[in-house]
């Protein structure tokens, strides 16, 4: 089974995360598959890149199903590779559009946030739980998107946001019912066809406020603190306890 379903039509490349049984969580194999599919789409001349998730959720964050067998070093490498992928998509020479459905959490919310257009399907929800276990991922990009104070509020509280709240914050650019998503993608495709890849890449460079090297350094420092695995285990136990309660 392909981890990323890819299709191309009329200059639009659609990449769908295809691990619905795990909420499309980002494990190393899915990260690698998405990176390869992204590069192929760009190389084959896509003018609009659409990111979606198969099943109920867009992406529920890190895939930690094998957490018990991982070391702190394994986890560090995983989050660095996710950040590298996020930076590549953020600087893409094509227009990017993400469609969030269901839960869009953690690294999944960061994947959503790096895209130019960010459609929240009605009923979608968003959260950035990484700080709860000491990870600093994509925070400068989020602050550039929603403002410093709102970013701090979202990250420090860890609260879940509705689709409507995400639009008000600037995280999402629209909240739409399912039947309106395809027409919106068609409009985005028509607009994306106006500009050549070199121009899109230049516009992305000149309108990016986050600093990639600084973001990567902050992530590595946070992930390199001793005890990352235990912090994640503790966080997972706390979440499970809240759900039981």
C-alpha positions as CSV (number, residue, x, y, z in Angstrom):
1,X,0.0,0.0,0.0
2,X,1.3,3.4,-1.0
3,X,1.8,5.7,2.0
4,X,1.1,8.7,-0.2
5,X,-1.6,8.7,-2.9
6,X,-0.5,11.0,-5.7
7,X,-2.5,12.2,-8.6
8,X,-2.0,14.9,-11.2
9,X,-4.4,16.7,-13.5
10,X,-4.3,20.1,-15.2
11,X,-1.3,21.3,-13.3
12,X,-2.7,20.3,-9.9
13,X,-0.8,17.6,-7.9
14,X,-2.7,16.1,-5.0
15,X,-0.8,14.2,-2.4
16,X,-2.9,12.4,0.2
17,X,-1.4,10.9,3.4
18,X,-2.5,7.3,3.3
19,X,-2.2,5.8,6.8
20,X,-5.7,6.4,8.1
21,X,-5.5,3.6,10.6
22,X,-2.9,5.7,12.4
23,X,-4.6,9.0,11.8
24,X,-2.0,9.7,9.1
25,X,0.6,10.3,11.8
26,X,4.1,11.1,10.6
27,X,6.4,8.1,11.0
28,X,9.7,8.1,9.2
29,X,8.5,6.1,6.3
30,X,5.5,8.4,5.7
31,X,7.8,11.5,6.0
32,X,10.2,10.0,3.4
33,X,7.3,9.0,1.1
34,X,5.8,12.5,1.3
35,X,9.1,14.1,0.6
36,X,9.7,12.0,-2.5
37,X,6.1,12.6,-3.7
38,X,6.6,16.3,-3.2
39,X,9.8,16.4,-5.2
40,X,8.2,14.4,-8.1
41,X,5.2,16.7,-8.2
42,X,7.5,19.7,-8.5
43,X,9.7,18.1,-11.1
44,X,6.7,17.1,-13.2
45,X,5.5,20.7,-13.4
46,X,2.8,21.0,-10.9
47,X,1.6,24.6,-10.4
48,X,-0.6,23.8,-7.4
49,X,0.3,21.2,-4.8
50,X,-2.7,20.0,-2.6
51,X,-2.1,18.1,0.6
52,X,-4.9,16.0,2.1
53,X,-5.4,13.1,4.4
54,X,-7.1,9.8,3.7
55,X,-9.8,8.8,6.2
56,X,-11.1,10.9,9.0
57,X,-8.1,13.0,9.9
58,X,-5.6,15.1,8.0
59,X,-2.6,14.3,10.3
60,X,-2.6,13.7,14.0
61,X,1.1,14.5,14.6
62,X,4.1,12.2,15.3
63,X,3.6,8.5,14.8
64,X,4.7,7.1,18.2
65,X,3.4,3.6,17.9
66,X,6.9,2.2,18.3
67,X,7.9,4.7,21.0
68,X,9.0,2.0,23.5
69,X,11.7,0.7,21.1
70,X,13.2,4.2,20.3
71,X,16.0,6.1,22.0
72,X,16.2,9.8,22.5
73,X,18.6,9.9,19.5
74,X,16.0,8.1,17.3
75,X,13.4,10.7,18.3
76,X,15.8,13.6,17.6
77,X,16.5,12.3,14.1
78,X,12.8,11.9,13.4
79,X,11.8,15.4,14.4
80,X,14.8,16.9,12.5
81,X,13.6,15.1,9.3
82,X,10.1,16.4,9.8
83,X,11.4,20.0,10.2
84,X,13.5,19.5,7.0
85,X,10.4,18.4,5.1
86,X,8.4,21.4,6.5
87,X,11.1,23.8,5.3
88,X,11.1,22.3,1.8
89,X,7.4,22.6,1.4
90,X,7.4,26.1,2.9
91,X,9.9,27.3,0.3
92,X,8.2,25.3,-2.6
93,X,8.4,26.8,-6.1
94,X,4.7,26.1,-6.5
95,X,1.6,27.3,-4.7
96,X,0.6,25.0,-1.9
97,X,-2.8,24.2,-0.4
98,X,-3.7,22.0,2.5
99,X,-7.1,20.7,3.4
100,X,-7.5,19.9,7.1
101,X,-10.2,17.4,8.2
102,X,-10.8,15.9,11.6
103,X,-7.8,16.2,13.9
104,X,-4.8,18.3,12.6
105,X,-2.4,18.1,15.6
106,X,1.2,18.6,16.4
107,X,3.5,18.1,13.4
108,X,0.3,17.7,11.3
109,X,-0.7,21.2,12.3
110,X,2.8,22.4,11.4
111,X,2.4,20.7,8.0
112,X,-0.9,22.5,7.5
113,X,0.7,25.8,8.5
114,X,3.5,25.8,6.0
115,X,1.1,25.9,3.0
116,X,0.0,29.1,1.2
117,X,-3.7,28.3,1.4
118,X,-5.1,26.4,4.4
119,X,-8.7,25.2,4.2
120,X,-10.3,23.8,7.3
121,X,-13.2,21.5,6.6
122,X,-16.1,22.1,8.8
123,X,-15.6,20.2,12.1
124,X,-11.8,20.1,11.8
125,X,-9.8,20.8,15.0
126,X,-6.2,21.9,15.6
127,X,-3.7,21.7,18.4
128,X,0.1,22.0,19.0
129,X,0.9,19.7,21.9
130,X,4.7,19.5,21.3
131,X,5.6,22.0,24.0
132,X,4.0,19.7,26.6
133,X,6.9,17.3,26.1
134,X,9.5,19.9,25.5
135,X,9.6,20.2,21.7
136,X,10.0,23.5,20.0
137,X,8.9,22.8,16.4
138,X,7.9,25.5,13.9
139,X,7.2,28.1,16.5
140,X,8.7,31.0,14.5
141,X,6.7,30.1,11.4
142,X,3.5,29.9,13.6
143,X,4.3,33.3,15.1
144,X,4.8,34.8,11.6
145,X,1.5,33.4,10.6
146,X,-0.8,34.3,13.5
147,X,1.2,36.9,15.4
148,X,3.5,36.5,18.4
149,X,0.9,36.9,21.1
150,X,-1.6,34.5,19.6
151,X,1.2,31.9,18.9
152,X,2.3,32.1,22.5
153,X,-1.3,31.6,23.7
154,X,-1.8,28.6,21.4
155,X,1.5,27.0,22.3
156,X,1.5,27.7,26.0
157,X,-2.1,26.6,26.6
158,X,-2.1,23.5,24.3
159,X,-5.8,24.1,23.8
160,X,-7.6,22.5,20.9
161,X,-8.9,25.0,18.3
162,X,-12.0,24.7,16.2
163,X,-12.0,25.4,12.5
164,X,-13.7,28.7,13.1
165,X,-11.1,29.7,15.8
166,X,-8.3,28.7,13.4
167,X,-9.7,31.1,10.8
168,X,-10.0,33.9,13.3
169,X,-6.4,33.3,14.4
170,X,-5.0,33.3,10.9
171,X,-4.0,29.6,11.0
172,X,-6.6,28.6,8.4
173,X,-7.5,30.8,5.5
174,X,-11.1,29.5,5.2
175,X,-13.5,27.0,6.8
176,X,-15.7,25.3,4.2
177,X,-18.3,22.6,4.0
178,X,-17.2,19.5,2.1
179,X,-19.1,20.4,-1.1
180,X,-17.3,23.8,-1.4
181,X,-13.7,22.4,-1.1
182,X,-13.4,21.2,-4.7
183,X,-14.5,24.5,-6.2
184,X,-12.1,26.4,-4.0
185,X,-9.2,24.1,-5.1
186,X,-10.2,24.8,-8.7
187,X,-10.1,28.6,-8.1
188,X,-6.7,28.2,-6.4
189,X,-5.4,26.2,-9.4
190,X,-6.5,28.9,-11.9
191,X,-4.7,31.5,-9.8
192,X,-1.6,29.4,-9.4
193,X,-1.3,28.9,-13.2
194,X,-0.6,32.6,-13.6
195,X,2.9,32.4,-12.1
196,X,5.9,30.5,-13.2
197,X,7.9,28.4,-10.6
198,X,10.8,30.8,-10.4
199,X,8.5,33.7,-9.5
200,X,6.6,31.6,-6.9
201,X,9.9,30.5,-5.3
202,X,11.1,34.2,-5.2
203,X,7.9,35.3,-3.7
204,X,8.1,32.7,-1.0
205,X,11.7,33.7,-0.2
206,X,10.8,37.4,0.1
207,X,7.7,36.9,2.2
208,X,9.0,34.4,4.6
209,X,9.6,35.9,8.1
210,X,10.7,32.7,9.9
211,X,14.4,31.8,9.9
212,X,14.9,28.2,8.8
213,X,18.4,27.8,10.5
214,X,17.2,29.3,13.7
215,X,14.1,27.2,13.7
216,X,16.1,24.0,13.2
217,X,18.6,25.0,15.9
218,X,15.7,25.7,18.4
219,X,14.2,22.3,17.6
220,X,17.5,20.4,18.0
221,X,18.2,22.1,21.3
222,X,14.8,21.2,22.6
223,X,14.9,17.6,21.3
224,X,18.5,17.1,22.6
225,X,17.6,17.8,26.2
226,X,18.0,14.5,28.1
227,X,14.8,12.5,28.7
228,X,12.8,13.3,25.5
229,X,11.4,9.8,25.3
230,X,10.3,9.8,28.9
231,X,8.6,13.2,28.5
232,X,6.6,11.9,25.6
233,X,5.7,8.8,27.6
234,X,4.6,10.9,30.5
235,X,2.5,13.2,28.2
236,X,0.9,10.2,26.5
237,X,0.0,8.8,29.9
238,X,-1.5,12.1,31.0
239,X,-3.6,12.3,27.8
240,X,-4.9,8.7,28.3
241,X,-5.8,9.5,32.0
242,X,-7.8,12.6,30.9
243,X,-9.7,10.6,28.4
244,X,-10.6,8.0,31.0
245,X,-11.7,10.7,33.4
